[in-house]
Amino acid sequence: QHVRTRVKGVNVIPFSKFKRAIATLEDNKIRFIVEEDLFGLPIFSTIEFQPTIGPDGKLVVEKTGMFIGSLGIPPQIPLLDGPFKKFETGLKQEKKLVDKAKAITITKDYAVLVTKP
């Protein structure tokens, strides 16, 4: 529910209408899914992240996958992630909070963040 309010109005696909946003947890991954309506058809856009704590103690978030429908977009190509930038901008406040983490554990059932004192 929280993710939906943060990214409401974000359109990954041009001319589409935002319907809902979903966040799911997997082992060491967070997946954000945006459902949009394009001329009456549902379109799902997905972006996957793998957050870890780097050797310097700072949060490192690696994109591990991007999809529009079932079409995979290579996350290594920076020019192709333009539509997803709006989605990431909507979650910048949450990123600031997560940046304070010194340890992070993500499983299918829960996420644990240990913050700096």
ABEGO torsion letter per residue (X at the ends): XAAAAAABGBBABBGBBBABBBBBBBBGBBBBBBBBBBGGBBBBBBBBBBBBBBAAGBBBBBBABBBBEABBBBAABAAAAAAAAAAAAAAAAAAAAAAABABBBBBAABBBBBBBX
